[in-house]
């Protein structure tokens, strides 16, 4: 039994235990003595070990039955795009009938099997692809902020493929939320000549603020390339789209770059992805103030 639990991410089913020779009465006894813990009906976990995130997601799949996959926000958990939430455990099965209720789970059904590329396997878990989970989450009522967070996390982790996204959205063109997802994704996917979603999002933001003159983009000065540059103001703006815990050598490289530019008479304004997302009014104030001061 210990080997079975270890090979199955810490969880097992009554059917698997019966194959090992345990009777239902013996399984109840193991639960009563703490050797096993009941997670869902017919699904058990090691009672002596803490249940990890993968085990919780695996237990949800086992409870829904063969062929089930994590969908919507639960798939986002499986892709590590959001933290685990027991209140959002959602699985989907292919069935023409209404799925049997499972306490602690949201079990949804579809009449036809998804397109093959829309179901993936990650860490031993069957789950919706990133484009499909966005559509599922939108259809289930996810907020714009939640969808935005999933998309940003997927782009940062390089788990959102442009071609896969376009093909999936085309297959589900009439479903709820597809247009919203398309519009939101366009802000994060890089445009030609721009290297990151943040650069593209900043370009789009500038178009909404005609009071800010358009900068030159991806301009080289000596050994460095500047994201945005206003030559009449000698102002450079650097967009830092990397994760918060950046590498030490990257941090030091940015400091050397700033020092070189400043010694050559160029003022540098840095905008992180987090600040651009959460404090755009402050970014607008800083940028317009520095442009006015330079003028």
Secondary structure, DSSP 8 states (H G I E B T S, - for coil): -HHHHHHTTTEEEHHHHHHTT--HHHHHHHHHTTSEEEEETTEEEETTS---HHHHHHHHHHHH-TT-EE-HHHHHHHTTSS---GGG-EEEEE-SS-----TT-EEEEESS---GGGEEEETTEEEE-HHHHHHHHHHTT--HHHHHHHHHHHHHTT---HHHHHHHHHHTTTSTTHHHHHHHHHHHS--TT--SHHHHHHHHHHHT-TTS---EEEEEETTEEEEEEETTTTEEEEEE-S-SS--HHHHHHHHHHHHHHHHTT-EEEEEEHHHHHH-HHHHHHHHHHHHHHH-
